[in-house]
Amino acid sequence: APYTFNWDTTMIQAGVHTISVKAYDLAGNIQVSQVSITIVDVTPPSIINITWPANGSTVSDTVNITGTAIDTTGVVRVVLTINSISRGSTTSANPFSIPLDTTTLASGLYSFYVTAFDAAGNSNIAGMRVIIANPSSVKLWSSGPVSVPQGSSVSTTITATISSGTSSPVSFTVSG
């Protein structure tokens, strides 16, 4: 008759394990057989504690997204995604720190997600909403002369470039 062996692998570490079987007949003969079983890691990393910035906080300039990610077999990578676009990663997980230059993004509300990956490819994700509020700056330059004789008529173009952080219209005034 076939014999069965039930093995609870919930507490067994991922990897290759060998099961040996000994069978005895009535004459006292022994037959030994072995089989290798691979336990596959299917447990995602424990996420992730994002320690900074806090959910709903306001940030500007360059910031470090920090936190921890833990896995029994080790976290091999942590990736920062903002509005579905990867913005940085690190191979350090406990703690992790991913620098972000917020001046490359327009001011506004964003969804930040941090995904931790283990060596087996399992992943876990944590998210938060963050407000980016970088100050506006205006740069002006002229395509024509900057010194004009009094009473003469000169055509010049003055261009204004506005960085992220504003939706206000631009207006020009003359003083002096």
Solvent accessible surface area in square Angstrom, and as a share of the most:
residue,aa,sasa,rsa
1,A,121,0.94
2,P,130,0.82
3,Y,203,0.77
4,T,125,0.73
5,F,139,0.58
6,N,143,0.73
7,W,82,0.29
8,D,104,0.54
9,T,50,0.29
10,T,111,0.64
11,M,178,0.79
12,I,58,0.29
13,Q,130,0.58
14,A,37,0.29
15,G,30,0.29
16,V,105,0.60
17,H,55,0.25
18,T,78,0.45
19,I,37,0.19
20,S,66,0.43
21,V,84,0.48
22,K,126,0.53
23,A,55,0.43
24,Y,143,0.54
25,D,74,0.38
26,L,193,0.96
27,A,88,0.68
28,G,53,0.51
29,N,91,0.47
30,I,99,0.50
31,Q,125,0.56
32,V,74,0.43
33,S,64,0.41
34,Q,121,0.54
35,V,77,0.44
36,S,74,0.48
37,I,62,0.31
38,T,85,0.49
39,I,27,0.13
40,V,101,0.58
41,D,21,0.11
42,V,116,0.67
43,T,83,0.48
44,P,60,0.38
45,P,1,0.01
46,S,69,0.45
47,I,48,0.25
48,I,14,0.07
49,N,85,0.43
50,I,32,0.16
51,T,78,0.45
52,W,114,0.40
53,P,1,0.00
54,A,64,0.50
55,N,108,0.55
56,G,45,0.43
57,S,34,0.22
58,T,81,0.47
59,V,7,0.04
60,S,41,0.26
61,D,79,0.41
62,T,90,0.52
63,V,16,0.09
64,N,75,0.38
65,I,0,0.00
66,T,35,0.20
67,G,1,0.01
68,T,37,0.22
69,A,2,0.02
70,I,96,0.49
71,D,20,0.10
72,T,127,0.74
73,T,55,0.32
74,G,31,0.29
75,V,21,0.12
76,V,72,0.41
77,R,105,0.38
78,V,0,0.00
79,V,17,0.10
80,L,0,0.00
81,T,30,0.17
82,I,2,0.01
83,N,76,0.39
84,S,105,0.68
85,I,97,0.49
86,S,76,0.49
87,R,80,0.29
88,G,25,0.24
89,S,64,0.41
90,T,28,0.16
91,T,111,0.65
92,S,60,0.39
93,A,12,0.09
94,N,93,0.48
95,P,97,0.61
96,F,2,0.01
97,S,54,0.35
98,I,1,0.01
99,P,87,0.55
100,L,8,0.04
101,D,62,0.32
102,T,0,0.00
103,T,71,0.41
104,T,95,0.55
105,L,13,0.06
106,A,59,0.46
107,S,42,0.27
108,G,30,0.29
109,L,95,0.47
110,Y,28,0.11
111,S,15,0.10
112,F,0,0.00
113,Y,88,0.33
114,V,0,0.00
115,T,22,0.13
116,A,0,0.00
117,F,48,0.20
118,D,2,0.01
119,A,74,0.58
120,A,55,0.42
121,G,53,0.51
122,N,29,0.15
123,S,51,0.33
124,N,53,0.27
125,I,98,0.50
126,A,21,0.16
127,G,44,0.42
128,M,14,0.06
129,R,116,0.42
130,V,0,0.00
131,I,69,0.35
132,I,1,0.00
133,A,47,0.37
134,N,11,0.05
135,P,103,0.65
136,S,50,0.32
137,S,54,0.35
138,V,85,0.49
139,K,136,0.58
140,L,111,0.55
141,W,140,0.49
142,S,46,0.29
143,S,90,0.58
144,G,25,0.24
145,P,70,0.44
146,V,144,0.83
147,S,92,0.59
148,V,69,0.40
149,P,98,0.62
150,Q,186,0.83
151,G,85,0.82
152,S,56,0.36
153,S,115,0.74
154,V,65,0.38
155,S,106,0.68
156,T,63,0.37
157,T,80,0.46
158,I,86,0.44
159,T,50,0.29
160,A,27,0.21
161,T,65,0.38
162,I,58,0.30
163,S,49,0.32
164,S,37,0.24
165,G,34,0.33
166,T,54,0.31
167,S,118,0.76
168,S,70,0.45
169,P,129,0.81
170,V,68,0.39
171,S,99,0.64
172,F,116,0.49
173,T,128,0.74
174,V,150,0.86
175,S,108,0.70
176,G,129,1.24
